[in-house]
Amino acid sequence: MKNSGNTAYIIDSKRTPIGKRNGSLKDVHPVDLLGNLTRDTLAINKIDPH
């Protein structure tokens, strides 16, 4: 299999919070939760996102 340069690796496992409908996370967009999760995972593993 030829490497196209877009290889992804699993570096860690985390999860986002789970909330109830109309609970404390009702105003937080899922993309924002994922962004925080991704940023923190990269920082913890000392990976430069650029």
Number of C-alpha atoms within 10 A of each C-alpha: 3 4 6 6 6 6 6 6 6 5 9 9 7 9 8 10 7 8 10 8 8 8 9 9 14 11 8 9 9 11 9 10 14 13 11 11 16 14 13 13 16 14 12 10 10 9 11 8 8 3
